[in-house]
Amino acid sequence: MGYTGPVMNAIATENIVIGVLASIGVLVLLVMVVYVVRQMFSQKGE
């Protein structure tokens, strides 16, 4: 049971990194979607 400490910390750090990467990916996707929609609407406006 003594080895659970470092292992749990490594897993927690990995989960944090994955969560940060996932949230950044979602933000980038949202920005791209908003940009594309705006481009489409601006082209229709012309």
C-alpha positions in Angstrom: 0.0 0.0 0.0 3.0 2.3 0.4 3.3 2.8 -3.4 -0.2 4.2 -3.8 0.8 7.7 -2.9 3.1 8.5 -5.9 0.9 6.5 -8.3 -2.2 8.4 -7.3 -0.4 11.7 -7.7 0.8 10.7 -11.2 -2.8 9.7 -12.1 -4.2 12.9 -10.7 -1.6 15.0 -12.6 -2.4 13.1 -15.8 -6.1 13.7 -15.3 -5.5 17.4 -14.8 -3.4 17.6 -18.0 -6.0 15.7 -20.0 -8.7 18.0 -18.6 -6.8 21.1 -19.5 -6.1 19.9 -23.0 -9.7 18.9 -23.4 -11.0 22.2 -22.3 -8.6 24.1 -24.6 -9.7 21.9 -27.5 -13.3 22.6 -26.8 -12.6 26.4 -26.6 -10.7 26.3 -29.9 -13.6 24.4 -31.5 -16.2 26.9 -30.2 -14.1 29.8 -31.5 -13.7 28.2 -34.9 -17.5 27.5 -35.1 -18.3 31.1 -34.1 -15.8 32.4 -36.7 -17.2 30.2 -39.5 -20.8 31.1 -38.7 -19.9 34.8 -38.7 -18.1 34.4 -42.0 -21.2 32.7 -43.5 -23.5 35.4 -42.2 -21.3 38.3 -43.4 -21.1 36.7 -46.9 -24.9 36.4 -46.9 -25.2 40.0 -45.8 -23.2 41.1 -48.9 
